[in-house]
Amino acid sequence: MGIVVGFVARVASTALAACSAAAWPTSRPGALAVGFARGILIVLEGGNILHTILYGASGLLTSLPSSLTVLGMYVFQNFLNLLIPSASGQAATSLPILLPMGDMADITRQTTCIIFQIGNGLSNILVPTSGTFMVALTMAKVPYGKWAKWFIPLLGLQFAAGAVLVLIANAIRLGPNVSRKKEGISMKETIQTAAESFLPALWAMSRAMYDHPELGLEEVNSSRMLREWLAEQGFKVEENFHGLPTAFRAVYGSGRPVLGFLCEYDALPEVGHGCGHDLIGVVSAGAAAVLRQTVDAVGGTLIVYGTPDEEITCTKVQLTDEGAFDELDVALMLHPYQKTCGRMGSIGIYPVQYEFFGKKCHANEAGPGSDCINALDAAVAAYLSVNQVKQYLDANIYGILNSGGTLPNIIPDYASLRYYIRCDQEWKTRQAVERINRCVQGAADSMGAELKITQYLCPTQPLLLNEPLLDAYEANMAALGEPVVVEEANRLSTDAGNVSFRIPTLHAMLGIHGCGGVDLHTEEFAARTVTEEGREATRLGVCALAGVGYDLLTRPELLEAVRADFQRGIREQDEKGVSSSCY
């Protein structure tokens, strides 16, 4: 600025340099003061001290009556001005907290803005973190203590006058939105607005996944896009989660409750995103990002999990078994489908292999008195026995002879069967597995063969439905004008079922309009995900999932109901089921 002034006044460059050199000794203390003030701010921001202060203040103030809340917000804003003299810095830091705080306390937005305006700036001629103020005092050769002693009484009068104005603004409900509650304006509408603002970025990521589908555990670009976007939204991202190269964990906030959002982004061979996973990932990530302001205001933690390869290796089974989700209170996700429904459930798949070990010999030597043990006879006897008993079980049971010898003149010493046991309830799966195991063991014993029972793939459990979570989902969809239908058939399988037996889980279906009669795992369904109907489904999914998250963060009674229903469901499964030793 001094150079500009010198140029305008046509001061010679040599004279200007001489003036600058002469002024340097007196400006050094001011420069040091600026640097010191900036250092304080860096420590406060870098150490998350400011965030801790903001979180503590929001939790305290929202529990007070509105008249006391406005005064508390006013005191808080003045205190924040001591730490952040910059008006723009305060706006970026405090307004995302003050606005939702005021909304929840039924304080008008105009009153909140008055609190910010009066609380910001007036104390800048006192605070030592204001670089400009400290330089001015230094150049005027006025000791800070002397200035503070003179100015503090005036600042007290100004503070009192501001408090009166704030109370008046709250009393008359200043502003065009006289009563947000009376007009039906709620945080849910704020959520919808935030979802709209994120939609272009989310849709771009979804379209990129569709255009470049990646198979399970190869989702390098899909995982990277979600991680980078979440990092931009303020989430702390961990890569290579639990040793899975395309898995991740992204965290925002602190304290309880802890809500988990499950992302999927793997494609299928030949049909690409025929299961709609290009939408699952962006809906979960978008819903979590929308809830940041709520977490800032009321507390809680949001965790987004990137869970690759749902279709083949079912990594959520591994993550569940390793305790990755034990930190959660609730897990949330939506799956694209032909229609929007909540209580559809899923089918669990128990893959089991039965291996029979006998004694090999020449076919001519087999017969009475021979010590040969035909492993194939044991397998066939087991297969026929299972076919007889399965008609008495409420399960879909189908198997194949996987191995049974090489030549007809050699009695095989090894044979194997592989089965899929599908059930819509966990207790049915346990019951079926135990009955079939006894049948197969009996067949092996009758032939004198040894039996080995293994799981050749990870088993997926049927979804343990949580009624309060489903009610919340249906209510949020209804508020968005989206009809929720009842789907009786449980035709799908998901590794989220395993999560639901560890943590209360919402895995509901998100309808794409115009998909009636279009089956999942087809190129036709994949193409529907990138239509305008798919874009609208993405918006609805983000709003509804964030709405459920908001309900869980702000309604402790809902969270308690979710926990109670989860415990009830586990008890019922244990009471109806037989021994769990088959697992």
Buried (B, 14 or more C-beta within 10 A) or exposed (E): EEEEEBEEEEBEEEEBEEEEEEEEEEBEBBBEBBEEBEEEBEEBBEEEEBBEBBBEBBBEBBEBEBBEBBBBBBBBBBEBBBBBBBBEBBBEBBBBBBBBBBBBBBBBBBBBBBBBEBBBBBBBBBBBBBBBBBBBBBEEEEEBEEBBEEBEEEBEEBBEEBBEBBBEBBEEBBBEBEEBEEEEBBBBBBBBEBBEEBBEBBBEBBBBBBEEBBBBBBBEBBBBBBBEBBEEBEBEBBBEBBEBBBBBBBBBBBEBBBBBBBBBBBBBEEBBBBBBBBBBBBBBBBBBBBBBBBBBBBBBBBBBBBBBBBBBBBBBBBBBEEEBBEBBBBBBBBBBBBBBBBBBBBBBBBBBBBBBBBBBBEEEEBEEEBEBBBBBBBBBBBBEBBEEBBEEBEBBBEBEEBBBBEEEEEBBBBBBBBBBBBBBBBBBBBBBBBBBBEBBBBBBEEBBBBBEBEEEBBBBBBBBBBBBBBBBBBBBBEBBEBEBEEBEEBEBBBBBBBBBBBBBBBBBBBBBBEBEEBEBBBBEBBBBBBBEBBBBBBBBBBBBBBBBBBBBBBEEEBBEBBBEBBEEBBEBBEEEBEEEEBE
